[in-house]
């Protein structure tokens, strides 16, 4: 009989990612989105950033590693709490924006480096706290969580999706699409638990960073990116939906998105079940 004890959640996650037909996006994809993400997702008044900071325990911590740092959303927001910050990302466009934003904010103790989740991190110094904010939808989640636990000396903070899709259900119904679901935070909780780490789980309801369209073209491009190539009939439906929503002052997609904060105190690897 299959039970939760006999289920290999790390393998189940990989299988789910394959069924979702999720492939790693090339760095160039994120290079093009860097400026827009800095504008939409790095505002210091963003409830997500405020809540993320509130959930962190900075006790005895002087150094931070921000994995998948993007435009420096978390790094810059908590910079005053650390003596040294290292942000890593595989998008040079994101790193360029992060460096510029840090300089503009007078933050001189942050260093942004070109690394991916899959790279060897041996050259990176251990840090007191490691964070991975909205960057955990990787192909091998167990390997990613292990790297975070190895790299941090005190605590780790990660955020994961709560909903199994990034696309608003209203849009999916409108298109009649059945989009494959994505793995949610539940996998991270179970993978950590099977390794011998018992994480804490909290939730953040934030503004949907993708809910910002200046034109019909932007709206259609966004949906096309999320669900795949749109046909003429689907574009016609979206066009009608867009104009009706604008006329009635109705949000095109949900204005909020929920994230799960999965955090834990670092456990020595010798004590883990691998």
N, C-alpha and C positions, 0 to 999 in steps of 0.2 A: 504494500500500500504506500502510495506517495504521501508524504507529510511535509510540513514546512521544514523539518529537520533534514529531510533527504533531498530537498530541492537546492540545486546549485544556482543561486541567484545571479552570480557573476556570468555564468553561461546563458542563463535565461535572458539576462539583459542584452548580451551580444546577439542572441537569436531575435529578440524584439527589434533591435536596431536594424538587423538585416531585413526583417519583414516590413519594417517601416520604410525600407529603401532609402535609408538615411546615409548619405555619403559625406565625407569631410569636405567642407567648402575650401576652395583654394584661398590663399592669403589675399589675392587680388580682389576677391569679393568683398572682404572686410576693408581693404584699402579704400574702396570707393564709398563705403558707408561711414568712414571715420568721422568726417566733419559733421554729418547728420547725427550720428550717435552722441557726439560731444554736445550738440545742441539740445537733443531730446532726452538723453539719459544721464547726463552728468551735471545737471542743475543742482546746486547745493541745497535748494529748497524742495527737491524731489522727495516725497514721502518714503520712497524705497531706500534712498541713501540715509535719510534721517533714522529710519527704523533699523537699518542694518547696523549703523553706528551704536544705537541704543542697546542692541543685543550683544555687542562685543564686550568682553571683559579684558581691559587693558592692563590689569595688575601685573607688575613685574616685567612688562614687555617693553623692549626698546627697539626691536627690529621687526619688520613686516615683509612678507612675500605675497605679492598680489599676482595670482596666476590667471592668465587670460585677462589682463588688466584693461584692455580696450583703450579708450581715451583717458584713462586714469581716474575713472569715476570714483572708485573706492579709495585708491591710493591718495588722491588729493583731498578727499573728504575727511580722511582721518590722519592726515600728515602731521597735525599738531600733537598727536599722541605718541610719535615715534622719533627716535634719533636717526634711524636709517630705514629707507624703504627701497625695495627692489620690486619693480613691476615687470612681468614678462608677457610677451604676446608674439604670435607668429606673423602678425600683420605689421609690416613696416609703416603703413599708413596710420595705424592706430598708435604706434609708438611715437611717430612724429607729432601727432596731435597731443599725446600725453606729455611729451617733453615741452611743447610750447605752452600748454596750459599750466604746467608746474612752474615754468619760468615766469609766466604772467602773474602767478599767485605768490611769487617770491619764495617758492619752495626749492631749496638747494640741496636737500638731503635725500632726494629721490633719484634713483637710477633706473632707467627703462631699457630692458635688454631683449634681444631677439631670440626667443626660445618658444618651442611648441610643447604640448603635453608629451609628445612622443620622444622628444630630444633627451639626451643624457644630461642630467642636472648636476653631475658631480662637481662642476666648477662653480656652482651657486653655493654661497655660504648658508648654513642653517640659520633660520630666523625664529624668533620667539613665537610669532603668530603667522599662520598661512591662511589666506583667503582665496576663494574661487567664486566670484560673484557672477551668476548668470553665464557661466562658461563651462558647465559640467556635462553638457550633452556630447560626450566623447564616445569613441567606438569601444573602448575598454574601460569601463567605469572602475572596476576593482583596481586595476593598475594605477589609475589616476588618484584614487583615494589613498592607496598605499604611498604614492610619491608625496602627497601632501603630509601624511602622517610622519614620513621619514624626514621631510624638510623642516618641519616645525619642531620647536622644542617645548612649547607650552600648550597651545590650543590651535584648532582648525575651525574655520567657518566657511561653509559652502551653501549656495542656494541652487535650488532645482525647481523645475516646473511642477505645478500642481495639476494643471489641465493636461490631458494627453494630446492636445493639438494647439498649435499657435493660431489657428484660423477660427474666427468667430463662427459659432454654430449657425447663426442666421445666414451667413454667407454660404456655408456648406449646404444648407437646406435650399437656398435660392438656386444654387448651381446643380443640386442633385448629386453632389459629389460624395463619395465615401472615401475620405482621406485616411490612409493608415495611421494608427495612433503611434505616439512616441512614448518611450519609457518616462515615468514620473519619479518623484523623490522616493517613492516606496522602495525602489530598487536599492538606492543608496543606504537607506535605513537597514534593509535586510542584509546587504553585502557586508556592511560594517559589523552588524550583529554577529554574522557568521565568522568574522575574523576575530571576534572577541572584544570589539569596541561597542559600547552602548551609548549612542549619540542622543543629544537633546534635539527635539524638533519644535520649531516655532513657525509662525506664518506671517508673511508680509503681503498686505494688499497695497498695490502701488498703481500709479498712473500707467496706462498702457503706452509705452514709448512709440508704438507703431500707429497710434491713433492720431496722426497728424498729417493730413493730406491737404495740399494747397490747390489741387486740381483733380479733375476726373482722370487725367492721364496717370497721375501719381497713384491714385486709388487702384486703378486697373493694373498698373505695373506691380504694385504690392501683392495683389491677389494672385496675379500670374506667377510671381516668384514663389508664393506659398503653396499653391496647389498644382502647379505645372501649366503647360500651354493651354490657353483659353481658346475656345472656338468662337465663331461669330455670334452664335446664338447666346452663349454665356456672356460675351461682352455686351450684347444688347440688354440682357437682364441686369447686368451690373450698372449699365448706364442709366437705365430707368430707376433702379434702386438708389443710385447716387443722387439723381436730381430730385426724387421724391423726398429723400432724407434731408437734403439741403433746404427744400421748400418748407418742410415741417419742422426744421431745426432738431432733427433726431441724429444721434451719433451714428456714424457709419458702422463702427465696430465697437465692442465693449470698451468703455473708457478706462477700465481697470484690469489688472492682471494679478493673479495670486502666485506667490513664490513660497517655497518651503525652505526655511533656514535649518540645515542639518549641521550641527556643530558637536565637537567633542574635545575632551582633554587628550593630549597625545599619549599613546600607549607604546612602550618600547617594543620593537619588532620581535624581540625574543619571547615576548608574552603573547604574541598574536597566533591565531590559528590560520595558517596559510595553506 
